[in-house]
Amino acid sequence: MSSPITPLGDRIVAVREAAKTQTASGIYLPDNAKEKPVVAKVEAIGKEVKNVKVGDKILYKEYSTTELKIDGTEYLVVKEEDVLGTIA
């Protein structure tokens, strides 16, 4: 999947992972009860990004992103300093 957004500077474009629809015990969650996940897959990076690469899964600060929906896909734009870590 190629990102239609080209990030500048230390910005990262990512796509949030889908929220879980079922608990560990098998109970299905309604849409309003689901937590927004704070894990996303990196789709594009700006030229100044040093510690993250395309394809990484990142953990980010929940309220520090810019959300943008293009062609049905919800993209996140995150500053590199707001990335808390990568997930193996």
ZAKEKE-831758 format. One record per atom (N, C-alpha, C, CB): x, y, z; residue in one letter; residue number from 1; atom name; chain. Coordinates in nm, 3 decimals. Each point is the difference from the previous one (the first is absolute). Glycine has a CB too. Example, Ala and Ser with C-alpha at 12.3 -4.5 7.8 and 13.67 -1.06 7.14 Angstrom:
2
+---------+---------+---------+------+------+------+-------+
:       x :       y :       z : resn : resi : name : chain :
+---------+---------+---------+------+------+------+-------+
:   1.319 :  -0.569 :   0.780 :    a :    1 :    N :     A :
:  -0.089 :   0.119 :   0.000 :    a :    1 :   CA :     A :
:   0.090 :   0.120 :   0.000 :    a :    1 :    C :     A :
:  -0.189 :  -0.117 :   0.125 :    a :    1 :   CB :     A :
:   0.154 :   0.222 :  -0.197 :    s :    2 :    N :     A :
:   0.082 :   0.119 :   0.006 :    s :    2 :   CA :     A :
:  -0.077 :   0.109 :   0.073 :    s :    2 :    C :     A :
:   0.118 :  -0.063 :  -0.215 :    s :    2 :   CB :     A :
+---------+---------+---------+------+------+------+-------+
end
This chain:
88
+---------+---------+---------+------+------+------+-------+
:       x :       y :       z : resn : resi : name : chain :
+---------+---------+---------+------+------+------+-------+
:   0.085 :  -0.117 :   0.000 :    m :    1 :    N :     A :
:  -0.085 :   0.117 :   0.000 :    m :    1 :   CA :     A :
:   0.089 :   0.123 :   0.000 :    m :    1 :    C :     A :
:  -0.185 :  -0.123 :   0.122 :    m :    1 :   CB :     A :
:   0.167 :   0.209 :  -0.217 :    s :    2 :    N :     A :
:   0.078 :   0.122 :  -0.011 :    s :    2 :   CA :     A :
:  -0.083 :   0.116 :   0.053 :    s :    2 :    C :     A :
:   0.127 :  -0.091 :  -0.199 :    s :    2 :   CB :     A :
:  -0.065 :   0.179 :   0.274 :    s :    3 :    N :     A :
:  -0.071 :   0.112 :   0.060 :    s :    3 :   CA :     A :
:  -0.019 :   0.113 :  -0.101 :    s :    3 :    C :     A :
:   0.096 :  -0.062 :   0.224 :    s :    3 :   CB :     A :
:  -0.217 :   0.120 :  -0.230 :    p :    4 :    N :     A :
:  -0.023 :   0.115 :  -0.087 :    p :    4 :   CA :     A :
:   0.054 :   0.130 :   0.063 :    p :    4 :    C :     A :
:  -0.203 :  -0.115 :  -0.094 :    p :    4 :   CB :     A :
:   0.255 :   0.104 :   0.216 :    i :    5 :    N :     A :
:   0.052 :   0.116 :   0.072 :    i :    5 :   CA :     A :
:   0.151 :  -0.010 :   0.006 :    i :    5 :    C :     A :
:  -0.213 :   0.019 :   0.138 :    i :    5 :   CB :     A :
:   0.282 :   0.088 :  -0.172 :    t :    6 :    N :     A :
:   0.145 :   0.006 :   0.012 :    t :    6 :   CA :     A :
:   0.032 :   0.086 :   0.121 :    t :    6 :    C :     A :
:   0.036 :  -0.030 :  -0.251 :    t :    6 :   CB :     A :
:   0.013 :  -0.030 :   0.359 :    p :    7 :    N :     A :
:   0.027 :   0.077 :   0.121 :    p :    7 :   CA :     A :
:   0.126 :   0.086 :  -0.014 :    p :    7 :    C :     A :
:  -0.112 :  -0.180 :   0.134 :    p :    7 :   CB :     A :
:   0.113 :   0.293 :  -0.067 :    l :    8 :    N :     A :
:   0.115 :   0.090 :  -0.001 :    l :    8 :   CA :     A :
:   0.072 :  -0.007 :   0.134 :    l :    8 :    C :     A :
:  -0.116 :   0.151 :  -0.165 :    l :    8 :   CB :     A :
:   0.243 :  -0.118 :   0.164 :    g :    9 :    N :     A :
:   0.078 :   0.011 :   0.123 :    g :    9 :   CA :     A :
:   0.002 :  -0.128 :   0.081 :    g :    9 :    C :     A :
:  -0.055 :   0.238 :   0.003 :    g :    9 :   CB :     A :
:   0.015 :  -0.226 :   0.126 :    d :   10 :    N :     A :
:   0.004 :  -0.115 :   0.091 :    d :   10 :   CA :     A :
:  -0.137 :  -0.064 :   0.017 :    d :   10 :    C :     A :
:   0.189 :   0.107 :   0.119 :    d :   10 :   CB :     A :
:  -0.274 :  -0.097 :  -0.220 :    r :   11 :    N :     A :
:  -0.134 :  -0.057 :   0.007 :    r :   11 :   CA :     A :
:  -0.003 :  -0.143 :  -0.054 :    r :   11 :    C :     A :
:  -0.096 :   0.231 :  -0.024 :    r :   11 :   CB :     A :
:   0.003 :  -0.309 :   0.078 :    i :   12 :    N :     A :
:  -0.019 :  -0.139 :  -0.039 :    i :   12 :   CA :     A :
:  -0.146 :  -0.019 :  -0.037 :    i :   12 :    C :     A :
:   0.188 :  -0.080 :   0.152 :    i :   12 :   CB :     A :
:  -0.215 :   0.013 :  -0.263 :    v :   13 :    N :     A :
:  -0.137 :  -0.034 :  -0.040 :    v :   13 :   CA :     A :
:  -0.019 :  -0.148 :   0.031 :    v :   13 :    C :     A :
:  -0.008 :   0.180 :  -0.183 :    v :   13 :   CB :     A :
:  -0.100 :  -0.210 :   0.256 :    a :   14 :    N :     A :
:  -0.026 :  -0.138 :   0.041 :    a :   14 :   CA :     A :
:  -0.149 :  -0.030 :  -0.010 :    a :   14 :    C :     A :
:   0.200 :   0.005 :   0.153 :    a :   14 :   CB :     A :
:  -0.234 :  -0.133 :  -0.152 :    v :   15 :    N :     A :
:  -0.139 :  -0.045 :   0.001 :    v :   15 :   CA :     A :
:  -0.022 :  -0.077 :   0.129 :    v :   15 :    C :     A :
:  -0.011 :  -0.013 :  -0.255 :    v :   15 :   CB :     A :
:  -0.091 :   0.057 :   0.331 :    r :   16 :    N :     A :
:  -0.031 :  -0.061 :   0.129 :    r :   16 :   CA :     A :
:  -0.047 :  -0.143 :  -0.019 :    r :   16 :    C :     A :
:  -0.059 :   0.225 :   0.094 :    r :   16 :   CB :     A :
:   0.098 :  -0.313 :  -0.002 :    e :   17 :    N :     A :
:  -0.048 :  -0.138 :  -0.002 :    e :   17 :   CA :     A :
:  -0.147 :  -0.003 :   0.040 :    e :   17 :    C :     A :
:   0.231 :  -0.088 :   0.054 :    e :   17 :   CB :     A :
:  -0.304 :  -0.011 :  -0.100 :    a :   18 :    N :     A :
:  -0.143 :  -0.013 :   0.031 :    a :   18 :   CA :     A :
:  -0.021 :  -0.028 :   0.148 :    a :   18 :    C :     A :
:  -0.042 :  -0.083 :  -0.233 :    a :   18 :   CB :     A :
:  -0.064 :   0.141 :   0.288 :    a :   19 :    N :     A :
:  -0.034 :  -0.022 :   0.140 :    a :   19 :   CA :     A :
:  -0.054 :  -0.141 :   0.018 :    a :   19 :    C :     A :
:  -0.050 :   0.247 :   0.032 :    a :   19 :   CB :     A :
:   0.072 :  -0.304 :   0.085 :    k :   20 :    N :     A :
:  -0.051 :  -0.133 :   0.029 :    k :   20 :   CA :     A :
:  -0.151 :   0.005 :   0.013 :    k :   20 :    C :     A :
:   0.215 :  -0.063 :   0.115 :    k :   20 :   CB :     A :
:  -0.282 :  -0.036 :  -0.172 :    t :   21 :    N :     A :
:  -0.146 :  -0.005 :   0.005 :    t :   21 :   CA :     A :
:  -0.052 :  -0.100 :   0.102 :    t :   21 :    C :     A :
:  -0.003 :   0.065 :  -0.238 :    t :   21 :   CB :     A :
:   0.095 :  -0.139 :   0.300 :    q :   22 :    N :     A :
:  -0.040 :  -0.104 :   0.093 :    q :   22 :   CA :     A :
:   0.100 :  -0.006 :   0.116 :    q :   22 :    C :     A :
:  -0.108 :  -0.132 :  -0.187 :    q :   22 :   CB :     A :
:   0.057 :   0.113 :   0.308 :    t :   23 :    N :     A :
:   0.088 :  -0.011 :   0.116 :    t :   23 :   CA :     A :
:   0.062 :  -0.140 :   0.005 :    t :   23 :    C :     A :
:  -0.139 :   0.170 :   0.125 :    t :   23 :   CB :     A :
:   0.234 :  -0.188 :  -0.036 :    a :   24 :    N :     A :
:   0.065 :  -0.130 :   0.016 :    a :   24 :   CA :     A :
:  -0.099 :  -0.108 :   0.043 :    a :   24 :    C :     A :
:   0.213 :   0.117 :   0.059 :    a :   24 :   CB :     A :
:  -0.319 :  -0.077 :   0.011 :    s :   25 :    N :     A :
:  -0.100 :  -0.098 :   0.046 :    s :   25 :   CA :     A :
:  -0.109 :  -0.026 :  -0.103 :    s :   25 :    C :     A :
:   0.045 :   0.074 :   0.232 :    s :   25 :   CB :     A :
:  -0.038 :  -0.007 :  -0.348 :    g :   26 :    N :     A :
:  -0.094 :  -0.028 :  -0.108 :    g :   26 :   CA :     A :
:  -0.114 :   0.098 :  -0.013 :    g :   26 :    C :     A :
:   0.059 :  -0.231 :   0.030 :    g :   26 :   CB :     A :
:  -0.064 :   0.336 :   0.052 :    i :   27 :    N :     A :
:  -0.108 :   0.098 :  -0.008 :    i :   27 :   CA :     A :
:   0.030 :   0.098 :  -0.112 :    i :   27 :    C :     A :
:  -0.048 :  -0.023 :   0.248 :    i :   27 :   CB :     A :
:  -0.053 :   0.048 :  -0.336 :    y :   28 :    N :     A :
:   0.016 :   0.095 :  -0.108 :    y :   28 :   CA :     A :
:  -0.024 :   0.141 :   0.051 :    y :   28 :    C :     A :
:  -0.072 :  -0.174 :  -0.168 :    y :   28 :   CB :     A :
:   0.158 :   0.268 :   0.123 :    l :   29 :    N :     A :
:  -0.008 :   0.137 :   0.045 :    l :   29 :   CA :     A :
:  -0.076 :   0.086 :  -0.100 :    l :   29 :    C :     A :
:   0.215 :  -0.030 :   0.122 :    l :   29 :   CB :     A :
:  -0.304 :   0.119 :  -0.075 :    p :   30 :    N :     A :
:  -0.064 :   0.094 :  -0.092 :    p :   30 :   CA :     A :
:   0.102 :   0.107 :  -0.041 :    p :   30 :    C :     A :
:  -0.229 :  -0.040 :   0.107 :    p :   30 :   CB :     A :
:   0.203 :   0.108 :  -0.219 :    d :   31 :    N :     A :
:   0.095 :   0.099 :  -0.052 :    d :   31 :   CA :     A :
:   0.036 :   0.108 :   0.101 :    d :   31 :    C :     A :
:  -0.093 :  -0.043 :  -0.223 :    d :   31 :   CB :     A :
:  -0.003 :   0.089 :   0.302 :    n :   32 :    N :     A :
:   0.029 :   0.109 :   0.094 :    n :   32 :   CA :     A :
:   0.080 :  -0.047 :   0.122 :    n :   32 :    C :     A :
:  -0.209 :   0.112 :  -0.076 :    n :   32 :   CB :     A :
:   0.225 :  -0.241 :   0.097 :    a :   33 :    N :     A :
:   0.076 :  -0.052 :   0.115 :    a :   33 :   CA :     A :
:   0.144 :  -0.035 :  -0.037 :    a :   33 :    C :     A :
:  -0.214 :  -0.087 :   0.093 :    a :   33 :   CB :     A :
:   0.247 :   0.091 :  -0.221 :    k :   34 :    N :     A :
:   0.134 :  -0.037 :  -0.044 :    k :   34 :   CA :     A :
:   0.097 :   0.115 :   0.027 :    k :   34 :    C :     A :
:  -0.096 :  -0.153 :  -0.177 :    k :   34 :   CB :     A :
:   0.214 :   0.118 :   0.226 :    e :   35 :    N :     A :
:   0.105 :   0.099 :   0.018 :    e :   35 :   CA :     A :
:   0.074 :   0.015 :  -0.133 :    e :   35 :    C :     A :
:   0.024 :  -0.056 :   0.247 :    e :   35 :   CB :     A :
:   0.017 :   0.180 :  -0.276 :    k :   36 :    N :     A :
:   0.082 :   0.020 :  -0.118 :    k :   36 :   CA :     A :
:   0.138 :  -0.057 :   0.028 :    k :   36 :    C :     A :
:  -0.131 :   0.208 :  -0.068 :    k :   36 :   CB :     A :
:   0.180 :  -0.294 :  -0.019 :    p :   37 :    N :     A :
:   0.133 :  -0.054 :   0.024 :    p :   37 :   CA :     A :
:   0.106 :   0.108 :  -0.021 :    p :   37 :    C :     A :
:  -0.079 :  -0.228 :  -0.071 :    p :   37 :   CB :     A :
:   0.190 :   0.214 :   0.138 :    v :   38 :    N :     A :
:   0.109 :   0.095 :  -0.014 :    v :   38 :   CA :     A :
:   0.118 :  -0.065 :  -0.070 :    v :   38 :    C :     A :
:  -0.075 :   0.118 :   0.208 :    v :   38 :   CB :     A :
:   0.043 :  -0.216 :  -0.292 :    v :   39 :    N :     A :
:   0.100 :  -0.069 :  -0.082 :    v :   39 :   CA :     A :
:  -0.037 :   0.022 :  -0.146 :    v :   39 :    C :     A :
:   0.045 :  -0.175 :   0.182 :    v :   39 :   CB :     A :
:   0.056 :   0.208 :  -0.262 :    a :   40 :    N :     A :
:  -0.026 :   0.025 :  -0.142 :    a :   40 :   CA :     A :
:   0.118 :  -0.051 :  -0.082 :    a :   40 :    C :     A :
:  -0.141 :   0.202 :   0.056 :    a :   40 :   CB :     A :
:   0.115 :  -0.227 :  -0.184 :    k :   41 :    N :     A :
:   0.105 :  -0.044 :  -0.093 :    k :   41 :   CA :     A :
:   0.046 :   0.121 :  -0.082 :    k :   41 :    C :     A :
:  -0.097 :  -0.236 :  -0.011 :    k :   41 :   CB :     A :
:   0.227 :   0.256 :   0.005 :    v :   42 :    N :     A :
:   0.058 :   0.114 :  -0.070 :    v :   42 :   CA :     A :
:  -0.011 :  -0.020 :  -0.151 :    v :   42 :    C :     A :
:   0.158 :   0.040 :   0.192 :    v :   42 :   CB :     A :
:  -0.212 :   0.060 :  -0.261 :    e :   43 :    N :     A :
:  -0.016 :  -0.006 :  -0.146 :    e :   43 :   CA :     A :
:   0.099 :   0.090 :  -0.072 :    e :   43 :    C :     A :
:  -0.241 :  -0.050 :   0.034 :    e :   43 :   CB :     A :
:   0.281 :   0.162 :   0.030 :    a :   44 :    N :     A :
:   0.096 :   0.093 :  -0.061 :    a :   44 :   CA :     A :
:   0.067 :   0.081 :   0.109 :    a :   44 :    C :     A :
:  -0.138 :   0.014 :  -0.212 :    a :   44 :   CB :     A :
:   0.261 :   0.032 :   0.185 :    i :   45 :    N :     A :
:   0.072 :   0.080 :   0.097 :    i :   45 :   CA :     A :
:   0.061 :   0.123 :  -0.067 :    i :   45 :    C :     A :
:   0.049 :  -0.206 :   0.135 :    i :   45 :   CB :     A :
:  -0.032 :   0.312 :  -0.057 :    g :   46 :    N :     A :
:   0.065 :   0.120 :  -0.050 :    g :   46 :   CA :     A :
:   0.152 :  -0.018 :  -0.003 :    g :   46 :    C :     A :
:  -0.189 :   0.139 :   0.090 :    g :   46 :   CB :     A :
:   0.258 :  -0.045 :  -0.154 :    k :   47 :    N :     A :
:   0.145 :  -0.011 :  -0.019 :    k :   47 :   CA :     A :
:   0.079 :   0.010 :   0.130 :    k :   47 :    C :     A :
:  -0.032 :   0.096 :  -0.225 :    k :   47 :   CB :     A :
:  -0.023 :  -0.033 :   0.328 :    e :   48 :    N :     A :
:   0.073 :   0.019 :   0.125 :    e :   48 :   CA :     A :
:  -0.025 :  -0.111 :   0.103 :    e :   48 :    C :     A :
:  -0.013 :   0.243 :  -0.043 :    e :   48 :   CB :     A :
:  -0.070 :  -0.342 :   0.010 :    v :   49 :    N :     A :
:  -0.029 :  -0.109 :   0.093 :    v :   49 :   CA :     A :
:   0.120 :  -0.095 :   0.004 :    v :   49 :    C :     A :
:  -0.250 :   0.018 :  -0.047 :    v :   49 :   CB :     A :
:   0.298 :  -0.046 :   0.170 :    k :   50 :    N :     A :
:   0.122 :  -0.080 :   0.014 :    k :   50 :   CA :     A :
:  -0.023 :  -0.139 :   0.057 :    k :   50 :    C :     A :
:   0.120 :   0.210 :   0.029 :    k :   50 :   CB :     A :
:  -0.218 :  -0.227 :   0.060 :    n :   51 :    N :     A :
:  -0.012 :  -0.125 :   0.076 :    n :   51 :   CA :     A :
:  -0.114 :  -0.091 :  -0.043 :    n :   51 :    C :     A :
:   0.097 :   0.123 :   0.185 :    n :   51 :   CB :     A :
:  -0.171 :  -0.086 :  -0.287 :    v :   52 :    N :     A :
:  -0.115 :  -0.079 :  -0.046 :    v :   52 :   CA :     A :
:   0.012 :  -0.018 :  -0.150 :    v :   52 :    C :     A :
:  -0.148 :   0.086 :   0.188 :    v :   52 :   CB :     A :
:   0.107 :  -0.203 :  -0.236 :    k :   53 :    N :     A :
:   0.002 :  -0.023 :  -0.145 :    k :   53 :   CA :     A :
:  -0.137 :  -0.049 :  -0.047 :    k :   53 :    C :     A :
:   0.247 :  -0.053 :   0.008 :    k :   53 :   CB :     A :
:  -0.272 :   0.061 :  -0.136 :    v :   54 :    N :     A :
:  -0.126 :  -0.044 :  -0.059 :    v :   54 :   CA :     A :
:  -0.018 :  -0.148 :   0.029 :    v :   54 :    C :     A :
:   0.014 :   0.176 :  -0.182 :    v :   54 :   CB :     A :
:  -0.134 :  -0.213 :   0.227 :    g :   55 :    N :     A :
:  -0.031 :  -0.139 :   0.032 :    g :   55 :   CA :     A :
:   0.005 :  -0.029 :   0.149 :    g :   55 :    C :     A :
:   0.090 :  -0.061 :  -0.220 :    g :   55 :   CB :     A :
:  -0.027 :   0.148 :   0.299 :    d :   56 :    N :     A :
:   0.005 :  -0.018 :   0.146 :    d :   56 :   CA :     A :
:  -0.138 :   0.015 :   0.061 :    d :   56 :    C :     A :
:   0.235 :   0.085 :   0.003 :    d :   56 :   CB :     A :
:  -0.259 :  -0.154 :   0.108 :    k :   57 :    N :     A :
:  -0.119 :   0.024 :   0.082 :    k :   57 :   CA :     A :
:   0.045 :   0.090 :   0.113 :    k :   57 :    C :     A :
:  -0.110 :  -0.226 :  -0.060 :    k :   57 :   CB :     A :
:   0.038 :   0.336 :   0.078 :    i :   58 :    N :     A :
:   0.039 :   0.097 :   0.101 :    i :   58 :   CA :     A :
:  -0.106 :   0.014 :   0.109 :    i :   58 :    C :     A :
:   0.133 :   0.121 :  -0.173 :    i :   58 :   CB :     A :
:  -0.087 :  -0.084 :   0.290 :    l :   59 :    N :     A :
:  -0.085 :   0.035 :   0.113 :    l :   59 :   CA :     A :
:   0.012 :   0.151 :   0.013 :    l :   59 :    C :     A :
:   0.031 :  -0.228 :   0.121 :    l :   59 :   CB :     A :
:  -0.145 :   0.299 :  -0.119 :    y :   60 :    N :     A :
:   0.005 :   0.147 :  -0.002 :    y :   60 :   CA :     A :
:  -0.093 :   0.059 :   0.107 :    y :   60 :    C :     A :
:   0.053 :  -0.006 :  -0.247 :    y :   60 :   CB :     A :
:  -0.032 :   0.134 :   0.276 :    k :   61 :    N :     A :
:  -0.086 :   0.071 :   0.093 :    k :   61 :   CA :     A :
:  -0.136 :   0.018 :  -0.066 :    k :   61 :    C :     A :
:   0.198 :   0.119 :   0.107 :    k :   61 :   CB :     A :
:  -0.304 :  -0.159 :  -0.036 :    e :   62 :    N :     A :
:  -0.133 :  -0.005 :  -0.059 :    e :   62 :   CA :     A :
:  -0.053 :   0.136 :  -0.049 :    e :   62 :    C :     A :
:  -0.043 :  -0.192 :   0.148 :    e :   62 :   CB :     A :
:   0.063 :   0.298 :  -0.072 :    y :   63 :    N :     A :
:  -0.061 :   0.128 :  -0.035 :    y :   63 :   CA :     A :
:   0.095 :   0.096 :  -0.068 :    y :   63 :    C :     A :
:  -0.150 :  -0.032 :   0.190 :    y :   63 :   CB :     A :
:   0.259 :  -0.017 :  -0.246 :    s :   64 :    N :     A :
:   0.097 :   0.088 :  -0.063 :    s :   64 :   CA :     A :
:   0.008 :  -0.021 :  -0.151 :    s :   64 :    C :     A :
:   0.129 :   0.000 :   0.213 :    s :   64 :   CB :     A :
:  -0.233 :  -0.055 :  -0.272 :    t :   65 :    N :     A :
:   0.002 :  -0.030 :  -0.144 :    t :   65 :   CA :     A :
:  -0.096 :   0.090 :  -0.076 :    t :   65 :    C :     A :
:   0.062 :  -0.237 :   0.051 :    t :   65 :   CB :     A :
:  -0.040 :   0.245 :  -0.180 :    t :   66 :    N :     A :
:  -0.094 :   0.063 :  -0.092 :    t :   66 :   CA :     A :
:  -0.060 :  -0.113 :  -0.081 :    t :   66 :    C :     A :
:   0.129 :   0.222 :  -0.011 :    t :   66 :   CB :     A :
:  -0.263 :  -0.232 :   0.010 :    e :   67 :    N :     A :
:  -0.067 :  -0.108 :  -0.073 :    e :   67 :   CA :     A :
:  -0.056 :   0.053 :  -0.130 :    e :   67 :    C :     A :
:  -0.056 :  -0.116 :   0.216 :    e :   67 :   CB :     A :
:   0.069 :   0.036 :  -0.321 :    l :   68 :    N :     A :
:  -0.044 :   0.040 :  -0.133 :    l :   68 :   CA :     A :
:  -0.052 :  -0.123 :  -0.073 :    l :   68 :    C :     A :
:   0.168 :   0.190 :  -0.006 :    l :   68 :   CB :     A :
:  -0.288 :  -0.180 :  -0.051 :    k :   69 :    N :     A :
:  -0.059 :  -0.114 :  -0.071 :    k :   69 :   CA :     A :
:   0.006 :   0.028 :  -0.150 :    k :   69 :    C :     A :
:  -0.153 :  -0.054 :   0.196 :    k :   69 :   CB :     A :
:   0.218 :  -0.036 :  -0.270 :    i :   70 :    N :     A :
:   0.013 :   0.011 :  -0.145 :    i :   70 :   CA :     A :
:  -0.040 :  -0.133 :  -0.061 :    i :   70 :    C :     A :
:   0.185 :   0.174 :   0.019 :    i :   70 :   CB :     A :
:  -0.281 :  -0.171 :  -0.111 :    d :   71 :    N :     A :
:  -0.048 :  -0.121 :  -0.071 :    d :   71 :   CA :     A :
:  -0.034 :  -0.114 :   0.096 :    d :   71 :    C :     A :
:   0.140 :   0.067 :  -0.195 :    d :   71 :   CB :     A :
:  -0.205 :  -0.034 :   0.308 :    g :   72 :    N :     A :
:  -0.045 :  -0.100 :   0.094 :    g :   72 :   CA :     A :
:   0.105 :  -0.050 :   0.098 :    g :   72 :    C :     A :
:  -0.158 :  -0.064 :  -0.173 :    g :   72 :   CB :     A :
:   0.281 :   0.110 :   0.161 :    t :   73 :    N :     A :
:   0.107 :  -0.040 :   0.092 :    t :   73 :   CA :     A :
:   0.030 :   0.116 :   0.093 :    t :   73 :    C :     A :
:   0.098 :  -0.160 :  -0.170 :    t :   73 :   CB :     A :
:  -0.092 :   0.132 :   0.300 :    e :   74 :    N :     A :
:   0.030 :   0.103 :   0.098 :    e :   74 :   CA :     A :
:   0.149 :   0.002 :   0.029 :    e :   74 :    C :     A :
:  -0.230 :  -0.025 :   0.101 :    e :   74 :   CB :     A :
:   0.295 :   0.135 :  -0.137 :    y :   75 :    N :     A :
:   0.143 :   0.017 :   0.021 :    y :   75 :   CA :     A :
:   0.024 :   0.087 :   0.123 :    y :   75 :    C :     A :
:   0.042 :  -0.024 :  -0.248 :    y :   75 :   CB :     A :
:   0.069 :  -0.002 :   0.313 :    l :   76 :    N :     A :
:   0.044 :   0.080 :   0.113 :    l :   76 :   CA :     A :
:   0.130 :   0.068 :  -0.039 :    l :   76 :    C :     A :
:  -0.112 :  -0.155 :   0.168 :    l :   76 :   CB :     A :
:   0.127 :   0.281 :  -0.131 :    v :   77 :    N :     A :
:   0.126 :   0.070 :  -0.017 :    v :   77 :   CA :     A :
:   0.053 :   0.026 :   0.141 :    v :   77 :    C :     A :
:  -0.068 :   0.107 :  -0.226 :    v :   77 :   CB :     A :
:   0.186 :  -0.160 :   0.254 :    v :   78 :    N :     A :
:   0.058 :   0.004 :   0.134 :    v :   78 :   CA :     A :
:   0.140 :   0.059 :  -0.008 :    v :   78 :    C :     A :
:  -0.137 :  -0.201 :   0.072 :    v :   78 :   CB :     A :
:   0.173 :   0.287 :   0.024 :    k :   79 :    N :     A :
:   0.137 :   0.048 :   0.009 :    k :   79 :   CA :     A :
:   0.086 :  -0.114 :   0.056 :    k :   79 :    C :     A :
:  -0.076 :   0.242 :   0.035 :    k :   79 :   CB :     A :
:   0.200 :  -0.250 :  -0.078 :    e :   80 :    N :     A :
:   0.088 :  -0.106 :   0.048 :    e :   80 :   CA :     A :
:   0.015 :   0.005 :   0.153 :    e :   80 :    C :     A :
:   0.122 :   0.004 :  -0.220 :    e :   80 :   CB :     A :
:  -0.121 :   0.114 :   0.278 :    e :   81 :    N :     A :
:   0.015 :   0.011 :   0.146 :    e :   81 :   CA :     A :
:  -0.121 :  -0.056 :   0.076 :    e :   81 :    C :     A :
:   0.142 :   0.201 :  -0.037 :    e :   81 :   CB :     A :
:  -0.257 :  -0.217 :  -0.030 :    d :   82 :    N :     A :
:  -0.119 :  -0.056 :   0.063 :    d :   82 :   CA :     A :
:  -0.009 :  -0.152 :  -0.013 :    d :   82 :    C :     A :
:  -0.114 :   0.215 :  -0.046 :    d :   82 :   CB :     A :
:   0.211 :  -0.276 :  -0.022 :    v :   83 :    N :     A :
:   0.007 :  -0.145 :  -0.008 :    v :   83 :   CA :     A :
:   0.070 :  -0.049 :   0.125 :    v :   83 :    C :     A :
:   0.005 :   0.002 :  -0.255 :    v :   83 :   CB :     A :
:  -0.074 :  -0.090 :   0.329 :    l :   84 :    N :     A :
:   0.054 :  -0.051 :   0.125 :    l :   84 :   CA :     A :
:   0.093 :  -0.119 :  -0.019 :    l :   84 :    C :     A :
:  -0.204 :   0.082 :   0.110 :    l :   84 :   CB :     A :
:   0.183 :  -0.156 :  -0.219 :    g :   85 :    N :     A :
:   0.084 :  -0.116 :  -0.026 :    g :   85 :   CA :     A :
:  -0.050 :  -0.078 :  -0.120 :    g :   85 :    C :     A :
:   0.055 :  -0.013 :   0.242 :    g :   85 :   CB :     A :
:   0.021 :  -0.089 :  -0.280 :    t :   86 :    N :     A :
:  -0.043 :  -0.089 :  -0.108 :    t :   86 :   CA :     A :
:  -0.031 :  -0.136 :   0.060 :    t :   86 :    C :     A :
:   0.139 :   0.125 :  -0.171 :    t :   86 :   CB :     A :
:  -0.222 :  -0.201 :   0.102 :    i :   87 :    N :     A :
:  -0.044 :  -0.131 :   0.048 :    i :   87 :   CA :     A :
:   0.056 :  -0.105 :  -0.096 :    i :   87 :    C :     A :
:  -0.213 :   0.097 :   0.106 :    i :   87 :   CB :     A :
:   0.277 :  -0.198 :  -0.050 :    a :   88 :    N :     A :
:   0.061 :  -0.106 :  -0.081 :    a :   88 :   CA :     A :
:  -0.104 :  -0.096 :  -0.052 :    a :   88 :    C :     A :
:   0.207 :   0.021 :   0.133 :    a :   88 :   CB :     A :
+---------+---------+---------+------+------+------+-------+
end
